[in-house]
């Protein structure tokens, strides 16, 4: 009898302990679920710009680098036509972005921005309709100040809601928002005002913050815009291009799908650099997950320019869904090695020679996150050739002011 009582008591105690353990586990799991839910809810609440755009870096064209203020609706229409006829639109170059100088110096009687009658007589809505009919998207320009940088049209400071609604009513898809002639407030106070206005306008508009890297927009832009300028304006020369690349690389950890570091637009095709230098330019922007916004006259491009900007394999690195910006993993003198993980357990690497003579540049596997004894297949993205399997490292001869770009995939 005592044994049966003892046995029953042990079973009861075990049952109670097991039940208690289940309750603890369920409570802990519930707590983890709630904490995770609350974490993502808080992220969403804090993200002013939850528009779902820019999951890969935007691609397209902007008028400023080549045309400056000399723009009109004919140029914009012809540019849209050229993006289609050259096949660039099928590669992802879909944004046709009007920069500064498109509006009258004074707002209309309703307080709205008014397209300049002498250059955009049909209006922006008609232009957007034309661009959309080509399967493309239209971008516009404004400023977080009282005037734009040209001082030839008003900015949007104090008129953010009105202007965002105007842009939405015209069918605008992209806003480049500059940083000239503001009040004494800081950019991180002025730019979110337009963020809220764009969200309230109820049209998905890609928001490009052009703050020039003045107050480190990479540190606060992720909850405000889809991309943010990390540098001052680029110039069409080797030194300017490399300095923008260097400034942008510092903020690599802040780039991610939906929010990109922007070292300014591409100068490829404008004539200030050699073909090899333009290849370096395009390669760095691609591996850095920078917006690929063309700045040349796409109606009149050389074969060399087309060869560079239509390189599908390099574009694929830029548009990789993992969205990790490259870092410099090794520097020695004029030689640089840039690397970025890609989807599918691959790695993109870029060997850059900044110097006046050619070098043999070696990328070691352990510098780029690949186990040292791994066998790797390397694809040369500019020669469009696959190399024989490699172990431990890759060495390539890189000419002066040139680069070599590869995608590496470990196979054992």
N, C-alpha and C positions, 0 to 999 in steps of 0.2 A: 504494500500500500504506500509506504513512504517513498519507495522508488518511483511509483507512478506519479505521485504528487511532485516529486523532485523533477521528473522528466517533463511534466506539464509546465512546471514553473520555468524550467530552462527554455522550453519552446516559447512561452509567453514573453520572456525577457528578450529572446532573440527576435521575435516578431516586432516587439516594441522598438528595439534598437534598429531593426531593418526599416521599419516604417519611418522612424525619426530621420534615418539617413536619407531616405527618399525625399522627405520633406525638405531637408537641408539642401539636397542636390537641386530639387525643383526651384526652391527659392533663389539659390545661387544662379541657376540658369536663367530664371526670370529676371533677376537683377542685371545679369550680363546683357540680356536682350534689351531690357529697358535702357540700360546705360548706353548701349550701342545706338538704339533708336534716338535717345536724347542727344547723343553726340552728333549724329547726322542731322537731326532737326535743328540743333544749334548752328551747325555749319550752314544749313540752308537759310536760317533766319538771318545770319550775319552776312550772307552773300547777297549784296544788293542787286547783282546782275545775274540772275538765274535764267538766262535766255537760251541755253543749250547750244550756242553757236561757238565756232572756233574749236571744235574737238580735234582738228588738225590745223596747222598754221594756214592762214588764208593765202590764196594765190590770186593774182590779178595784175592790175596796172594802175598807176597814178600819174597825173598830168604834170606834177611840179618839177621833177628833175630835168626834164627836157624842155617843157614849154613855159615854165614859170607862170606869169599872169597872161600869157598870150594864148588863151583858150577860148573856144566857142563851141556851140552845139554841133557844128559840122565836124570838127575835130573829134569830138566824143563819139559821134555816130560812126565815123570812119574807123576809129579805134576799135569799137565793138565789132564792126565788120571784119577787121583784120584779125582780131583774136579768134574769130570763127574760121576764116579762110585759111589761116596758117596752121590750123589744127591745135592751137594753143588752148582753146577753151576745153577741148576734150581731155587735155592733160591736167586740167584743174584751174587754169587761169580764168576765173569767172567774174572777178570784181573789176568794174570799170569805175575808177574813183576820180571825181573832180576835186581838185585842190583849191587853193585860195583864188579870189578875184572873180567868182562867178556871180556875185550879187551886187545890187546897187548900193551906193554908199549910205543911203537913207532907207529906213523901213517904210512900208506902205501905210496907208491910213488906218489899217487894222493893227499896226505894230508888228507886222510879219516881215520876215526876210523876203526880198523881192528879187527874182532873177534879173540880171542885167539885160535890159531890153536890146542893147546893141549887139550883144554876143549870144544871148540865150532867148531870142524872141518867142520861141514856142513854149518856153517854160520848162521847169524840171520834170513835171508830171509827164508831159509828152515824151521827154527824153528817157525817163525811166521806163515808160511803156515800150519804147523802141528797143532799149537794151534788154528788157525782159523778153521781148519777142524773139531775140536771138539766143535765149536760154542763158543769159548772163544776169548779173546783179549790178545795181548802180550804187556808187558811194558818193558822199557829199562831204564838205569841209566846213567846220566852224571853229570857234575859239572860246576858251574859258575866260575871256576878257571882254572889254568894251569894244575893241576893234580886233580884227585879225592881224597877222604879222605884216601883211602888205599895207595895212591902214587904208585899204581900198574898199572895205565892206565892214559892216558891224559884226561884232562878236555876239556871243549868246549869254554873257554874264547878266543876270537879272531877267532873262527871257527864256530860261531853259525849258519850262513847260510849253510855252508857245512855240518855240522852235522845234522841239521834239515832236509835237503834234503836227506841225507843218511838214517835217520830214516824213513822218508816217503817212500823212495824207497824199504825199507825192509818190509814195512807193519806194522810198530810199531803203537800202539794205545795209549800209555801212556808213559810219560816221568817224572821220578823223577829227580829233578835237585838240586844237593847239593851245598855246600857253602864253600868248602875248598880251600886253596892255591890260593887265588885271588890276584889281584893287590890292589892298595890303594883306588879304587873306592867303592862306597857304593852299597849294594845289590839292592836298588831301582833304581840304574843306570844300573847294570849288568843284572838283570833278565828280564827287558822289551826287551832287545836285542834278547834274545831267544824267547820271545813272538812273536815279529815281524817275526823272522825267521820261526817259526812254522806256522804262518798264511800264509807266502809267500810260504811255502812248499806245500800248497793246499791239506793237508790230515788232517782230524780231529784227533788231538792227545791231550789227556787229559794232562794238564800241572800241575804237582805237585811241588810246590815251597818248597824246603827243606832248609829254611834259619835259622831254629832253634829258631825262635822268637827273634833273636838278636836285630833287629831294628824294632820290632813291625810290622811284615808283614801284620797283619790283617788290619792295617790302610791304607795300599797302595796296598795290593795284589789283591783286588777285580777287578781292571782293568787290571791285569797282568796275573793271574793264575786261575786255577780252584779250587785249594786248597793251603793252606800255613801252614807250620809247625809253631806252636806257642810255641814249647818247644824244649829242647835238647833231645837227644836220650833216649828212655825209657829203663829201665832195668826190668828183670823178678822178681820183688819183690813188696810187698804191698806198701811200702813207695814211691818207684819210681812211681808206677802207680798212686797213689793218688796225688802226687805232680804235675804230668803232667795234671791230670784232673783239679786241682785247677788253674794252670797257664792258661789252655785253657778256662776255664769258664769265665774269666775276659773279653774275647773278644766276648762273645755270640752274642751281637747285630750286629756284622759284618758278621755273617754267613747268607747265603741265597742260594736259588737254583742257581747253576752255580759257587758258590764260598764258600768253606767250611774251617772252622778252623780245623787244623789237630794236635792232641796231640801225634802223632806217631802211629806206627803199634800195632796190638794186640799181646800180649804175651800168650794168652790162649793156653794151651797145651804144653808149653815148660818146665813145671815142677817146677817152682820156687814159685808158690803160691798154696794154697788149692783150692778145688773145689768152696767153697763159695766165696773166694777172686776172683777167675776167673769170677764167676757170677757177682760180683760187677763190675769188670773191663769191662765185655761185656755190662752190663746194662748202665754204665755211658757213654761209647762210643756211644751206641745206642741212648740214650735220648739226647746226646750232638750233634747229627747229624754229628759225626766224620766219616771219611772213615773207613769202616770195612775191613781192610787189614790184613789177617791172617799172622802170623809169625812163625807158627810151621811147623813140617814135616807132611803135610796132607796125606802122604802115610802110616803113622803109627800113627794113632790117637786112643786114648782110647775112650771107650763108654761115659765117662763123658765129654770129650772134644767135641765129636760129639753132645751130648745132649745140650751143651751150645750154640755152634755156629750154630746149626740148629733150634733154637727156632724161629719159624715163626712169633709169636706174637711180640717178641722183635725186630726182624728185621723190621717188619712193622712200628714200631715207628720210627726207623732210616730212613726208606724210605718214610715216610709220605710226600706227595707233598707240604704241607704248608711250610716245610723246616725251622722251627723256632728252634733254639738251646735252650736247657734247661738252666735255671738259678737256683742257690740255693735261695730258697725263705724263708727259715728259718734255723737257726743254733742254737743248744744249746748243748754245750759240744761236745761229740762224735757223736751226732745225727745230721743228715742233711736231708733236704727235697729239692729235685730237682723237677722242674716242667717245662713243655713245652706245649703250645697249639698245638692241632692236628686238622686236617681237620674234618669236620662233627661236629663241636661244642664240640669236646672232649678235654680232657686234660690228658697228661701222667705225672705220678708222680713217683718218686723214693725215697724210704726211706732208708737211708744208716746209718749203725752203724759202726763207725770207732774204737770203744772202745773194751776193753777186756771182758766186761760182756754184757748180753742181756738187751735190753730196750723196753719199750712200747713207740712207736713213734706215734705221732698224727699229721695228716695233717688237718688243718682247711681250709674250703672252701674259706674264704676270703683271705687266703694267696696265693691261686692258681688261683684266678680270677673267682671263681664261687660264685653267690649270696648265702649268708649264710643259708637261709631257703630252698634252693633247695634240692629236692630229687634226688639222684644220684645212678646210677648203676655202680659198680666197677668190673672190670675184672682183676684178679690176673694173670699176664703174665707168672710167673714161675710155679705156681700150676695149671694153665690152668683151673681155676674155676671162676664162676661169683658169687659175694657176694650178699646177700639180700640187697634191697634198703637202702641207708644211707641218713641221714640228718645232715648237719652241719659240719661233720668231718669224718675222717677215722682213726682208731687206730689199730696198728698192733704190735705184738711182733717180734722184729728183733734181731737175734742172733749176737754174736761177729763177727766182720769182715764179715758181711752179709748184705743183702738188701732185700727189697720187692718192686716189681714194679707193677703198676696198670695203666689201662686206665679208666678214669672216664667219664661218659656221663650223664649229667642232663636229667631227664625225666619229671620234673615238678618244 
